[in-house]
Amino acid sequence: MVPTRKKARVSLLTQMVLLISIVVLISMGIGTALFSFILDDILDRYIGQQAMTVAKMAAMDDDIIAAFETDDPSELIQPIAETIRITTGASYVVIGNKDGIRYSHYDPDQIGLHMGTSNDPVFLENRSVIYRGTGISGPAIKAKTPILNKQGETIGVSSVGYVMSDVEKKVAEYKERVVALSMMLLVIGIIGAFIIARRVKRLIFGLEPEEISFLFTEKAAILESIRDATVAVDMQGRVVSMNKRARALLQEDLTVGKPISSSQIRDIILSVNRNTQEMNHKILLGHEIFITDYSPILNNNEVRGVVFTFRPESEIEQLTEEITKISSFSDNMRAQNHEYLNRLNTIYGLLKLKEYDKALEMITDEVKERQDILAFIMSSVKEPFIAACLLGKINRSKELKVAMEIDQDSHLGSVPEDMNTKVLVTILGNLIDNAMEAALEHRKSEAMVHISFTDLGGDIIFDIEDNGRGVPEEMQTRIFESGVTTKAGENRGLGLAIVKNSMELLDGHITIGTSNLGGARFTVVVPKHKGI
């Protein structure tokens, strides 16, 4: 079996040079042909006008007009006509009388003979004419005009011609110049085509179209296989490409070809430079927080865009849940061990001092406090998620040494089944955490947080108060915007933005006021049924 030979492929560089050269060649051919056509037309008109100008110049010559009155007109007219012919470059200048008899000719033997073409338009119609005709000198472009005496009577004809052989010789000279110019331009075009093709080849890293196609397919496959949501944007903030994971997660916020609306991402794009390599930056998109990494797209050391990877914070929390549980359990055990050890040491000291009543009182207070809190939460809050959230925040406040109080008149019965309690827990968790941080930062060991809630009427209402610095009046309208915060540090200003978005999901609203404790008071109002 004879092995089949692969068809030889012409390189991209050769294809481009050939294509550009052919285009230049065809363009120059069309241009040359068009120029030649125009040149022929122009020369015909120009030479005809030139012939008419010479004919009229001879017809208005006073010496020629006067010679018609002499016995031998040709003796005076011939030298004058020849002088005009030689001076103007005409092929012939013929002066004839009304009978068509020549008085001048470049060939003296033709003098006295009849002119070779008709003079009827001149004598019968008394007008000047330009035409192509064939006489004894051969094909020529001719002009004839009447010769008038002083009384205005036609006494003869002035005929001037340019023989076509002379005209064609001039046309050929012009065409030779045009062809020479065209050839020079063609050579320049081919050299330019080679230079352009080489530059294009360099810009695409010397790759052939098949290789570019494969790399594009490979890049798309790699991008789609990345499990993190990956998005590329240009410096104008338009999404250039995004993988399948990004389309699934961010389709409501990001669309290929459209600008990004997130102010945080736009700020990142404006601040990015060629040395930027930011990791684990928090961004709020829609109703969810994403952890993003980003790095610049460089071209010749110039930033041309940015690549972002997005991972939902909830997924990261889920992946690290087991480790977090172990760490949290260890920390809680350590904290509780430390707390109980202090209390046991105190009880041991009281027993050693035989202060049995005080020791018993301390034990009773400790047990009663925990039982009272648990009993109050269990009886006042019927929704398990909210009860668990409040118990968790109480334990957290003890670790932070923040005095947390829950109004004993508070009550929350069953929550409507169509209400997303997890969203409500997110709102409460963020607000209580913010309250504890604000109080602790401002009051240190005297930090206090007060919580009250009720479900009377058609709304569920929560009040969270603290004794921190409060929210300045000028910031109260902006505090819920992403990135706006009264606290120092990075990745701040997301909690209240999440609260605002979550409130929209519940059709509720939130207000800011001044707490009786001296800090801020956040009031959350959620309708039990949407549309109420």
Buried (B, 14 or more C-beta within 10 A) or exposed (E): EEEEEEEEEEEBBEBBBBEBBEEBBEBBEEBBEEBBEEBBEEBBEBBBEBBBBBBBBBBEBEEBBBBBEEEEBBEBBBEBBBEBBEEBEBBBBBBBBBEBBBBBBBEEEBBEBEBBBEBEBBBEEEEBBBEEBEBEBEBBBBBBBBBBEEEEEBBBBBBBBBBBEBBBEBBEEBBEEBBEBBEEBBEEBBEBBBEEBEEEBEEEEEEBEEEEEEEEEEEEEEBEEEEBBBBBBBBEBBBBBBBBBBBEBBEEBBBEEEEBEBEBBBEBBEEBEEEEEBEEBBBBBEBBBBBBBBBBBEEEEEBEBBBBBBBBBEEBEEEEEEEEEEEEEEEEEEEEEEEEEEEEEEBEEBEEEEBEEBBEEBEEEBEEEEEEBEEBBEEBBBBEBBBEBBBEBBBBBEEBEBBBBBBEEBBBEEBEEEBEBEBBBBBBBBBBBBBBBBBBBBBEEEBBBBBBBBBEEEBBBBBBBBBBBBBEEEEBEEBBBBBBBBEEEEEBBBBBBBBBBBBEEBEBBBEBBEBEBBBBBBBBBBBBEEEE
